């Protein structure tokens, strides 16, 4: 049976420095600042960020909604470098003590005391430097903003920064996903519905002149005359709905009523698979840079992405709307997702003192004395694979399809490297519950506002194209009367239950009239 994973060397670091320039608006958001702080406060999160953006750089970067992934990676690498510098100093000092002990310059008890002091000193200076970074760079400023700056690092090359900046921007681009969910980076689902609308011409008024419209089958009495539906495409409808949504929610609305954090985008969601020939060797970085192979059965689907970022981008609600025309039927899909607040533990940076004084340093020294032995043991256990087997440091695992064939023929098949995004650094730091009650109510509020305006704008578009709105209005009422809370609780994985499914091909309600 073929192995279920393939070990692939990671691309070698490239020379250069990140390109200088002004930070993007999302780089200065509070969400970016908290994620950067989390790389110093949570070693598991720090490792996950580096693995997702650097080690697995053959993967596409997930869209960044309300934050910038480059500063997060920069601070994660700086935190890891600080940890490695402490380990290097510890190893060098221990080696020097060992040499002096063997040479007879130090006694056994003295060497033991020096080793203990070295453990304490290296841990103390690492804690002090980490505190200094959190206090000086990542505490909220007086104006409540974050400058978006990040440390330089040899692994954070100009090419890597350009790749992340290019792929994390979802505006009008192709989003390549690698898992089951195409809307990677948007968080968890909170609401969805779908609607199939027959494109039947609107009834013609007796006062309207024109060519006789076809009669309605089964009509009793005088034949009902209908207008001719003005033809349109899904692309034309998507562009028009995007324009109108931006107008009614932001551009053409009073200042006290507009949604300032609104973003309307159009993106194509598709897969990202690379086929690697010659299975007798491991893929090289050049193999992983080959063009993507588009799935002939799924060339990609275009969705309108209506995003609302609030609470300084800590709460991001996104609605994905898709349109498809088959025959004389318009199929509409609506999926609402939310990026909930960031882990509460990352907010520790907001409560740190504004400066490091002597009293605080004494506390750090005392706490380091009691915590450094355990921390050293845990660190050594976590990094045993790297220290004992350094040749595995720059190797990544590329999952392969499970081979269940009788003879294990998967060993002879071409290798598939799924390069699509599977998660974002923001989703890895999202908590399971809302921090305050009003964040949950804002999720409901903005979802309902976007949904209501969307239904209204769609109705306007269909009216302009002479489509009968009787059935559409009945479905619109049905959708808006849903109980948002019963089947759309945040954190539940059953949000896509039948309670939120609407298909007008069966059991439809209709009423006659214009």
C-alpha positions in Angstrom: 0.0 0.0 0.0 1.3 3.4 -0.9 2.1 5.9 1.8 -0.5 8.4 2.6 1.9 11.3 2.8 4.8 12.5 0.7 7.8 14.3 2.2 8.8 17.3 0.1 11.8 19.6 0.7 10.6 23.2 1.4 11.9 25.9 -1.0 15.2 27.4 0.0 15.1 30.9 1.5 15.7 33.6 -1.0 18.0 36.6 -0.4 16.5 40.0 0.1 14.5 42.1 2.4 10.8 42.9 2.5 9.9 45.8 0.2 9.6 49.0 2.1 6.4 51.0 1.8 3.4 52.3 3.6 1.3 49.6 5.3 -2.1 48.7 3.9 -5.2 49.9 5.7 -5.8 46.3 7.0 -2.2 46.2 8.3 -3.1 49.0 10.8 -6.3 47.4 12.1 -6.6 46.3 15.7 -7.1 42.7 14.5 -3.6 42.8 12.9 -2.1 44.1 16.1 -3.7 41.4 18.3 -2.6 38.7 15.9 1.0 40.0 16.0 0.9 40.0 19.8 -0.4 36.4 19.8 2.7 35.2 18.1 4.7 36.2 21.2 2.1 35.0 23.7 1.1 31.6 22.2 3.9 29.3 20.9 1.4 27.0 19.3 -0.1 29.8 17.3 3.3 31.1 16.4 4.3 27.7 15.0 1.0 27.5 13.0 1.5 30.9 11.4 5.1 30.0 10.3 4.0 26.6 9.0 1.1 28.0 7.0 2.8 31.0 5.5 6.5 30.0 5.3 7.0 26.3 5.6 4.0 25.5 3.4 4.7 28.3 1.0 3.7 26.2 -1.9 0.1 26.7 -0.7 -1.9 29.7 -1.8 -2.4 32.3 1.0 -6.0 32.5 2.2 -7.8 35.9 1.7 -7.2 38.3 4.6 -10.4 39.8 5.7 -9.7 42.8 7.9 -6.1 42.2 8.6 -2.7 41.8 6.9 -0.8 38.5 7.2 2.7 40.0 6.5 3.1 41.8 9.9 1.8 38.7 11.6 4.4 36.5 9.9 7.1 39.1 10.6 6.5 39.1 14.3 6.1 35.3 14.4 9.6 35.0 12.9 11.0 37.5 15.3 9.5 35.6 18.3 10.9 32.4 17.0 14.3 34.0 16.4 14.3 35.3 20.0 13.6 31.7 21.2 16.3 30.3 19.1 18.8 32.9 20.3 18.1 31.8 23.8 18.6 28.2 23.0 21.8 29.0 21.1 23.2 31.0 24.1 22.2 28.2 26.4 23.9 25.6 24.3 27.1 27.7 23.9 27.3 28.5 27.6 26.7 24.9 28.6 29.4 23.8 26.1 31.9 26.3 27.6 31.1 25.2 31.2 31.6 21.5 30.1 35.0 22.3 28.6 36.1 24.3 31.7 34.9 21.4 33.9 36.8 18.8 31.9 39.9 21.0 31.9 39.7 21.2 35.7 39.1 24.9 35.8 35.7 24.4 37.5 34.5 22.0 40.1 31.4 19.9 39.7 29.3 21.9 42.1 30.4 25.2 40.7 29.6 24.0 37.1 26.2 22.9 38.3 25.5 26.3 39.8 26.6 28.0 36.6 24.3 25.8 34.5 21.4 26.8 36.8 22.3 30.5 36.5 22.6 30.1 32.7 19.1 28.6 32.5 17.8 31.5 34.6 19.7 34.3 32.8 18.7 33.2 29.2 15.1 32.8 30.2 15.1 36.1 32.0 16.5 38.1 29.1 14.1 36.4 26.7 11.1 37.4 28.9 12.4 41.0 29.2 12.9 41.4 25.5 9.4 39.9 24.8 7.8 42.3 27.3 9.7 45.2 25.7 8.4 44.3 22.3 4.8 43.9 23.5 4.9 47.2 25.5 6.8 49.3 22.9 5.5 48.0 19.6 2.2 46.2 20.2 0.4 48.1 22.9 -2.5 50.3 21.6 -1.3 53.8 21.0 -2.9 56.9 22.3 -4.9 57.3 19.1 -5.9 53.6 19.2 -4.2 52.8 16.0 -1.4 50.4 15.0 1.4 51.4 12.7 1.6 48.0 10.9 5.3 47.8 11.2 7.1 44.5 11.6 10.7 43.3 12.2 12.9 42.3 9.3 14.0 38.7 9.0 16.1 36.8 6.4 13.2 34.4 5.7 10.8 37.2 5.1 12.1 37.9 1.6 10.8 40.5 -0.8 9.4 37.7 -3.0 7.5 36.1 -0.1 6.0 39.5 0.9 4.9 40.1 -2.7 3.4 36.6 -2.9 1.4 37.1 0.4 0.2 40.6 -0.6 -0.9 39.4 -4.0 -2.7 36.3 -2.8 -4.3 37.6 0.3 -6.2 40.3 -1.6 -9.5 39.0 -2.7 -10.7 42.0 -4.8 -11.6 40.7 -8.3 -9.1 37.9 -8.1 -9.2 34.1 -8.2 -9.4 32.5 -4.8 -8.0 29.0 -4.8 -9.1 26.8 -1.9 -7.7 23.5 -0.9 -10.3 22.0 1.5 -14.1 21.3 1.4 -15.2 24.9 2.0 -14.5 27.3 -0.8 -15.0 30.4 1.4 -11.7 29.9 3.2 -10.7 32.7 5.5 -14.2 33.9 6.1 -14.8 32.1 9.4 -17.8 30.0 10.3 -21.2 29.9 8.6 -24.2 31.6 10.3 -26.9 31.6 7.7 -27.7 30.4 4.2 -30.6 30.0 1.7 -31.1 29.4 -2.0 -33.8 30.4 -4.4 -34.8 29.2 -7.9 -36.8 31.9 -9.8 -38.6 31.2 -13.0 -38.0 34.0 -15.5 -41.5 34.6 -16.6 -42.5 37.9 -18.2 -44.5 40.3 -16.1 -48.2 40.7 -16.8 -48.8 43.4 -19.4 -51.0 46.3 -18.3 -54.1 46.9 -20.5 -52.8 50.4 -21.1 -49.4 49.1 -22.4 -49.1 48.7 -26.2 -46.9 46.3 -27.9 -46.6 42.9 -29.5 -49.0 40.3 -28.1 -47.4 38.3 -25.4 -47.8 34.5 -25.2 -50.9 33.3 -23.3 -50.6 31.6 -19.9 -51.4 27.9 -20.1 -54.5 27.0 -18.3 -55.8 30.6 -18.0 -59.5 30.9 -17.8 -61.4 33.7 -19.6 -59.4 36.4 -21.2 -55.8 35.4 -21.9 -53.2 37.0 -19.7 -50.7 38.8 -21.8 -47.1 39.0 -20.6 -44.1 41.2 -21.5 -41.0 39.8 -23.1 -38.2 39.2 -20.6 -35.1 41.3 -21.4 -32.2 38.8 -21.7 -29.3 39.1 -19.3 -26.3 37.0 -18.1 -25.2 36.0 -14.7 -22.1 38.2 -15.1 -24.2 41.2 -16.0 -26.4 40.6 -13.0 -23.5 40.2 -10.6 -21.9 43.4 -11.8 -25.1 45.4 -11.5 -26.0 44.0 -8.0 -22.4 44.8 -6.8 -22.8 48.4 -8.0 -26.2 48.9 -6.5 -25.3 47.3 -3.1 -22.3 49.6 -2.7 -24.5 52.6 -3.6 -27.4 51.9 -1.3 -25.3 50.8 1.7 -22.4 53.3 1.4 -21.9 55.7 -1.5 -25.4 57.2 -1.8 -26.4 57.1 1.8 -26.4 59.8 4.5 -23.2 59.9 6.5 -24.9 58.8 9.7 -26.6 55.8 7.9 -23.8 54.4 5.7 -21.8 51.3 6.6 -18.2 52.6 6.6 -16.7 49.1 6.9 -18.5 47.8 3.8 -16.5 46.2 1.0 -18.2 44.7 -2.2 -16.0 42.4 -4.3 -16.4 39.8 -7.0 -14.2 36.7 -6.8 -13.9 33.4 -8.5 -13.5 30.3 -6.3 -11.7 27.3 -7.7 -9.2 24.6 -6.8 -5.4 24.6 -7.0 -3.9 21.2 -7.9 -0.5 20.6 -9.4 0.3 17.2 -11.0 3.9 16.1 -10.6 5.3 13.5 -13.0 8.2 11.0 -12.5 7.2 9.5 -9.2 10.6 8.0 -8.7 11.8 11.2 -6.9 10.5 13.8 -4.5 9.0 17.0 -6.0 11.3 19.9 -6.1 10.5 23.6 -5.4 10.4 24.0 -9.2 7.7 21.3 -9.4 5.6 23.1 -6.8 5.9 26.4 -8.8 4.3 24.8 -11.9 1.0 26.4 -13.1 -2.2 25.1 -11.5 -4.2 22.4 -13.3 -7.8 23.6 -13.5 -10.4 21.0 -12.8 -12.4 20.4 -16.0 -15.5 19.5 -14.1 -15.3 22.6 -11.9 -13.8 25.5 -13.7 -14.6 28.0 -10.9 -17.6 29.8 -9.7 -18.1 33.6 -9.3 -19.5 35.0 -6.1 -20.3 38.4 -5.0 -18.6 39.0 -1.6 -20.3 41.6 0.6 -18.1 42.2 3.7 -18.7 44.3 6.7 -15.8 44.8 9.1 -16.7 46.3 12.5 -15.1 46.6 15.9 -11.9 47.8 14.2 -12.0 44.6 12.0 -12.2 42.3 15.0 -15.7 41.3 13.8 -16.1 40.6 10.1 -19.4 39.5 8.6 -19.3 38.3 4.9 -22.1 37.4 2.6 -21.3 35.3 -0.5 -24.0 35.6 -3.2 -23.9 33.5 -6.4 -26.2 33.7 -9.5 -26.6 31.0 -12.1 -28.9 30.9 -15.2 -30.1 27.5 -16.5 -32.8 27.7 -19.1 -35.3 30.2 -17.9 -34.5 29.7 -14.3 -32.3 32.1 -12.1 -30.7 30.3 -9.2 -29.5 32.5 -6.3 -27.3 31.3 -3.4 -26.7 33.2 -0.2 -24.1 32.2 2.4 -23.3 34.3 5.4 -20.0 33.8 7.4 -18.5 35.5 10.4 -15.0 36.0 11.7 -15.6 36.2 15.4 -13.3 38.1 17.9 -9.7 37.0 18.4 -8.6 34.8 21.2 -9.1 36.6 24.6 -5.6 35.6 25.7 -4.1 37.7 22.9 -5.6 40.8 24.6 -3.2 40.4 27.5 -1.0 42.9 25.5 -3.6 45.6 26.2 -3.2 45.2 30.0 0.6 45.3 30.2 2.2 48.3 31.9 3.3 51.2 29.7 7.0 50.9 30.7 9.3 48.4 32.4 10.5 49.8 35.7 12.8 48.3 38.3 9.9 46.8 40.3 8.5 45.0 37.3 11.9 43.6 36.4 12.4 42.2 39.9 9.0 40.5 39.5 10.1 39.0 36.2 13.4 37.8 37.7 11.6 36.1 40.5 9.0 34.5 38.3 11.7 33.3 35.9 13.5 31.7 38.8 10.5 29.5 39.5 9.4 28.9 35.9 12.6 28.5 33.9 13.3 24.8 34.6 9.8 23.7 33.5 9.9 26.0 30.5 13.2 24.6 29.4 12.0 21.0 29.7 8.9 21.8 27.7 10.8 23.7 25.1 13.3 20.8 24.6 10.4 18.3 24.3 8.7 20.4 21.7 11.8 20.9 19.7 13.3 17.4 20.0 12.6 16.5 16.4 14.5 19.6 15.2 17.4 19.2 17.5 18.0 15.5 17.0 17.1 15.3 13.4 18.0 18.7 11.8 17.6 17.3 8.3 13.9 17.3 8.8 13.7 21.0 9.6 12.9 22.2 6.1 10.7 19.3 5.0 6.9 19.4 4.7 4.2 16.8 4.4 2.1 16.8 1.3 -1.0 14.6 1.8 -1.7 12.1 -1.0 -5.1 10.6 -1.9 -5.7 7.4 0.1 -4.7 4.3 -2.0 -7.3 1.6 -1.5 -6.6 -0.4 -4.7 -5.9 -4.1 -4.4 -2.3 -3.9 -5.6 -1.4 -0.5 -4.3 -1.2 1.0 -7.8 -1.2 4.5 -6.2 2.6 4.1 -5.9 2.8 4.4 -9.7 0.3 7.2 -10.3 1.2 10.8 -10.8 1.5 12.8 -7.5 -1.1 15.4 -6.8 -0.1 18.5 -4.8 -3.1 20.4 -3.5 -1.8 24.0 -3.3 -5.1 25.6 -2.3 -5.6 27.6 0.9 -7.1 25.5 3.8 -7.1 28.1 6.5 -6.0 31.6 7.4 -3.9 32.9 10.3 -7.0 34.8 11.4 -9.2 31.7 11.6 -6.5 29.9 13.6 -6.8 32.7 16.3 -10.6 32.9 16.5 -12.4 32.1 19.7 -15.5 29.9 19.9 -17.7 32.6 21.6 -18.3 36.3 21.3 -16.4 38.5 23.7 -19.4 40.8 24.4 -23.1 40.5 23.7 -23.2 43.4 21.2 -20.8 41.6 18.9 -23.3 38.8 18.5 -26.1 41.3 17.9 -24.0 43.1 15.3 -23.4 39.8 13.4 -27.2 39.4 13.2 -27.8 43.0 12.4 -25.4 43.3 9.5 -26.4 39.9 8.1 -30.0 41.0 8.0 -29.3 44.4 6.6 -27.2 43.0 3.8 -29.7 40.3 3.1 -32.7 42.7 3.1 -31.0 45.2 0.7 -29.8 42.3 -1.5 -33.3 41.0 -1.9 -34.5 44.5 -2.7 -31.8 45.1 -5.3 -32.4 41.7 -6.9 -36.1 42.6 -7.2 -35.2 45.9 -8.8 -33.0 44.2 -11.4 -35.7 41.6 -12.2 -38.3 44.4 -12.6 -36.0 46.3 -15.0 -35.8 43.1 -17.1 -39.6 42.6 -17.2 -39.6 39.5 -14.9 -42.9 38.7 -13.1 -42.2 39.4 -9.4 -45.2 37.6 -7.8 -43.4 34.4 -7.0 -40.2 36.3 -6.1 -42.0 38.5 -3.6 -43.6 35.4 -1.9 -40.1 33.8 -1.6 -38.6 37.1 -0.3 -41.2 37.2 2.4 -40.6 33.6 3.3 -36.8 34.2 3.6 -37.1 37.4 5.7 -39.6 35.7 8.1 -37.1 33.0 9.1 -36.1 32.8 12.7 -32.4 33.9 12.5 -31.5 32.5 15.9 -33.0 29.0 15.9 -30.9 27.5 13.1 -28.0 30.0 12.9 -26.3 29.9 16.3 -22.7 30.9 16.1 -20.3 28.0 16.7 -22.7 25.4 15.6 -21.7 23.2 12.7 -25.3 22.5 11.7 -25.9 25.9 10.3 -26.6 24.4 6.9 -29.7 22.4 8.0 -32.9 22.1 6.0 -34.5 24.9 8.0 -32.5 27.3 5.9 -33.0 25.7 2.5 -35.4 27.3 0.0 -36.1 26.0 -3.5 -38.9 27.4 -5.5 -39.1 24.5 -7.8 -41.3 22.6 -5.3 -44.0 23.6 -2.9 -43.9 27.2 -4.2 -46.3 29.8 -3.1 -47.5 32.3 -5.7 -50.1 34.9 -6.1 -51.5 36.5 -9.2 -51.0 40.1 -10.0 -48.3 42.5 -10.9 
